[in-house]
Amino acid sequence: MFSQQSYQEAYVIYRDLLENEGAFSSAMLLKMAFVAEGMGDFAKASFYLAKYYDQNPNPRVITKIKTLTEQGNLKGYEMSDWERLMKFLTDFQLEITALFSLALVVSLILLILFRQKADHMKYFLPSLLFMLLAFLSNNFLNGPNTAIVTGTPTLIMDQPTAGGKLLDVVDPGHRVIIKSSKDIWYEVKWGSNKAFIKKEHVTRL
């Protein structure tokens, strides 16, 4: 449908896949952003581009979001070397876990084959290490929970209460990393500070 320029029909199917099945590809997100922008829904277009950015960090995506939101100083799109490393590891989580699991199986086979010689604790250390690494990569190697600001205006507070100190007032388009959830608030990373945003003002990516 998209290749035949039936954009809105394709958009309906793409949106159903994303919202109801959680299925998407990078190319699909770009197509959805293209259609949403053509329909004048710049908020949705920015959301799809921000979700695409989570999968493929690219400065050109930030430039496009700035154009759509008419904001030249968007926060939350910077990625440190550590964050880039974590993204690489999470992208290959299955492969890394499989590699550690294979190493664990091999080490156990060697222990069985040479069980008469493996009479000291040090011979079991590789197996224990690979078991630990496989467990950690399978259960804790996850990317950050991110969201895009969609409320107008959105208040950034230093405490999860309306009586807290106001840190900033922003328009849609900014990207935040969600640290935790507290009632109607998300604890987020705002620059180098801990901050709180009402859940109704952001959309999770």
C-alpha positions in Angstrom: 0.0 0.0 0.0 2.7 2.4 0.9 4.7 1.8 -2.3 1.4 2.4 -4.2 1.0 5.7 -2.4 -2.0 4.6 -0.4 -0.3 6.2 2.6 -3.3 6.6 5.0 -4.4 3.0 4.4 -0.9 1.8 5.1 -0.7 4.1 8.1 -3.7 2.4 9.7 -2.2 -1.0 9.4 1.2 0.2 10.7 -0.5 1.9 13.7 -2.4 -1.3 14.5 0.8 -3.3 14.4 2.6 -0.9 16.7 -0.1 -0.2 19.2 -1.8 -3.6 19.5 1.0 -6.0 18.7 4.1 -4.0 19.6 5.6 -5.0 16.3 7.6 -2.5 14.3 10.7 -2.1 12.2 12.9 1.0 11.7 11.7 1.4 8.1 8.1 1.2 9.3 8.6 4.0 11.9 10.1 6.3 9.2 7.1 5.6 7.0 4.7 6.4 9.8 6.5 9.6 10.6 6.3 10.6 6.9 2.6 10.0 6.8 1.9 11.7 10.1 3.8 14.7 9.0 1.8 14.8 5.7 -1.4 14.7 7.8 -0.2 17.6 9.9 0.1 15.5 13.0 3.6 16.7 14.0 3.3 15.4 17.5 2.8 11.8 16.2 5.5 12.3 13.6 8.0 13.4 16.4 7.0 10.4 18.5 7.7 7.9 15.6 11.0 9.6 14.9 12.0 9.6 18.6 11.2 5.8 18.7 13.3 5.4 15.6 16.1 7.3 17.3 16.0 4.8 20.2 16.8 2.1 17.6 19.1 4.0 15.4 20.7 7.1 17.0 21.3 9.5 14.2 21.9 13.3 14.4 19.7 13.8 11.4 16.7 12.4 13.2 17.2 15.0 16.0 17.4 17.8 13.3 14.1 16.6 11.9 12.4 16.4 15.3 13.6 20.0 16.0 12.1 21.1 12.7 8.7 19.4 13.5 8.5 20.8 17.1 10.0 24.2 16.1 12.5 23.8 19.0 16.2 24.2 18.5 17.3 23.1 22.0 15.8 19.7 22.6 17.1 17.7 25.6 17.5 14.0 26.1 18.9 13.0 22.7 22.6 13.1 23.8 24.2 9.7 24.2 27.4 9.2 26.2 30.0 6.5 25.3 28.6 4.3 28.1 25.1 4.6 26.7 26.3 3.8 23.2 28.1 0.7 24.6 24.9 -0.4 26.5 22.9 0.1 23.3 25.3 -2.1 21.4 25.1 -4.8 24.1 21.3 -4.7 24.3 21.0 -4.9 20.5 23.0 -8.2 20.7 21.5 -9.5 23.9 20.3 -12.8 22.5 23.7 -13.5 20.8 25.7 -12.6 23.9 23.5 -14.8 26.1 23.8 -17.7 23.6 27.6 -17.3 23.5 27.9 -17.5 27.3 25.5 -20.4 27.4 27.5 -22.3 24.8 30.7 -21.6 26.7 28.9 -22.9 29.8 27.9 -26.1 28.1 31.5 -26.6 26.7 33.0 -26.0 30.2 30.6 -28.6 31.7 31.4 -31.1 29.1 35.1 -30.7 29.8 34.5 -31.1 33.5 32.7 -34.4 32.8 35.4 -35.7 30.4 38.2 -34.8 32.8 36.3 -35.3 36.1 39.1 -37.4 37.5 41.6 -34.5 37.1 39.1 -31.8 38.1 39.6 -32.3 41.8 40.0 -28.7 42.8 37.6 -25.8 43.0 39.5 -23.7 40.5 38.4 -26.1 37.7 34.8 -25.2 38.4 35.3 -21.5 38.3 35.0 -21.1 34.5 31.6 -22.9 34.6 30.4 -20.7 37.5 31.6 -17.6 35.7 29.8 -18.4 32.4 26.7 -19.3 34.3 26.7 -16.0 36.1 27.4 -14.1 32.8 24.6 -15.9 31.0 22.2 -15.1 33.8 23.1 -11.4 33.9 23.0 -10.9 30.2 19.6 -12.7 30.0 17.9 -10.8 32.9 19.6 -7.5 33.3 21.0 -6.5 29.9 18.2 -4.1 29.0 18.1 -0.8 27.4 16.8 2.3 29.2 13.0 3.1 29.4 12.5 6.2 27.4 9.7 8.6 26.7 9.0 11.7 24.7 7.3 14.8 26.2 3.9 15.3 24.6 2.2 17.7 27.1 1.9 21.4 26.5 3.3 22.8 28.6 5.1 20.2 30.7 6.4 21.0 34.2 9.6 19.5 35.3 9.7 19.2 39.1 12.4 18.3 41.6 9.9 16.3 43.7 6.9 14.1 42.8 4.4 16.7 44.1 3.0 20.0 42.8 4.5 21.7 45.8 8.0 20.8 44.7 10.5 23.2 43.1 9.9 23.9 39.4 13.0 23.0 37.4 11.8 23.7 33.9 8.8 24.3 31.7 9.0 22.6 28.3 7.0 22.0 25.2 6.7 18.6 23.4 9.6 16.9 21.7 12.1 16.4 24.6 13.2 12.9 25.3 13.6 11.6 28.8 14.9 8.4 30.4 12.4 6.9 32.9 14.1 5.8 36.2 11.0 4.7 38.1 7.3 5.2 38.6 5.6 6.9 41.6 1.8 7.2 41.5 1.0 9.8 38.8 4.7 10.7 38.4 7.7 9.4 36.5 11.2 9.9 37.9 13.3 10.9 35.0 16.8 11.9 34.1 16.7 15.6 33.1 20.2 16.7 32.0 22.4 15.6 34.9 19.6 16.0 37.5 16.9 13.8 38.9 13.4 15.1 38.1 9.8 14.2 38.0 7.2 14.5 35.3 3.5 13.7 35.4 2.8 10.5 33.4 0.0 12.2 31.4 2.5 14.6 29.9 4.8 12.0 28.3 4.4 9.0 25.9 6.6 6.0 26.4 8.7 5.0 23.4 
